[in-house]
C-alpha cells in the first residue's frame, strides 16, 4: 500500500503513517479526510468519495479509516484543530 499525507506542518508520530491491514484481491485509491487536534490525535476521519477511486471495495474503505484513526502526529502549540488528507493506494497482493 502506498501512503501519502497532506497535513501542513505536521509529521506522523513514532511509527509513521499506519498502514492498512487487508486481505482481499482489490485495488484502488482511498482518500481519507482527517481532522487532527493540537495534541496530534485524529479526531475525525471520513472517506472523501470525490477523490477516491469510484466503487472502491468497502473493505478497503474500512481498512483505510481504521489506519487513519490509528495514526498519531506531532503535537503543536495552539488550540486549533487542523484538517488534511491521507491517501492510501491499494495494490493487488
N, C-alpha and C positions, 0 to 999 in steps of 0.2 A: 504494500500500500504506500503510495506516495502521499506525503502530507505537507501542506504549506499553510502559513499563518499570515494573516493581515491584522495586526494589532499594534498601532504606533507606540513605540517606546517601551514595549513590554517584551519579555523573553520568557520562555517556558521555565518552570522551576526544575529542581533536581533531575528528574528522569526524562526531561524533554517532553515533546508532544506525545501523549498517549496514543498508541497505535490501536486501531480497532481489531477486535477478535471476531473472526467469521469463518465459516466452513462450508460455503456454498460456491458453486461454479457460476458466479455472476461477476460482471464488471460494470463500471460506471463512475461518475463523479458525484460526490455528495458534498454540498456546501452547507456548513452549519454556521448560522449567525449566533454569536456569543456576546454576552454582557459579563464583564469581569469587574468585581468590586476592588477597591483600593488595596485590600489585603492579598489579592491575586486569585481569589476563588471565582470560578464560573458560576454565576447565579442564575443565568438564563441561557438555554441552548435550544434553538429551533432550526428545523430544516428550511433552507432557502430554496423553494421549489423552482423559482425562476432561473437560478444559476446552476442547479443540479441537473444531471442527465435525466431527460424525461423518462418516466416509467421505471426508474431505478428500483431494484428489489427492496421491499420493506425491511428485510433482514439487514441489508447494508445501511439503510437509514438508521435503524435502531442501533447498530454497532457504532456508527459514527456519532450519534447522540451520546451514547454511553461513554465513548472515548473522550469526547469534548467535555462532558461534565466531570470527568476524572482528571483532566489536565489542570495543573496549577501554574500560576505565573508569578513573576517577581512582584513584590509589593511596591507601592508608590505612595508618596505623600499626597495629601488632599482628600477630599470627601466625595469626589465624583466617580461614578461608575464609568466604564469605558466599553465601547462596542467595537466589534471586529468580526472576522470570519476565520474559520478553519476549513480548509478544503481537503477532502480525502479522495484520492484517485485509486479506486479499487481495480485490481487486475485479476484475471483468471488465474487460479492456482494451478 
